[in-house]
């Protein structure tokens, strides 16, 4: 079983983005942080970090494992679950997530409160600081 926690931090609306991904697998912790100069709002960034997490899982060839992916973004979890968002700005990101999601046999998405997502939040904030300090 793999537990994945994701979070995004945005400076502005839209603004520059930092993302954090925490993966727990076989009693090991894998931490990822990235930043983007592409301006996004918070919802776009939350969908992007989930997409990046799915890409990392594929790169590591963990797509056959049972995966629990957690996010503190209610918007992202609902949009993915319903495969719908009326906002055009989010549709591109949602399509990317849904396309990658098809590659996983047992992927369970679950919203978690912010207090349970501190590791991914901290990584996202660190990534955002890196891009702001350039």
Secondary structure, DSSP 8 states (H G I E B T S, - for coil): -EEEEEEEEEEETTEEEEEEEEEEETTEEEEEEEEEEEEE-HHHHHHHHHHHHHHHHHHTT-TTSEEEEEES-HHHHHHHHHT--S-HHHHHHHHHHHHHHTT-SEEEEEE--GGG-HHHHHHHHHHHHHHHT-
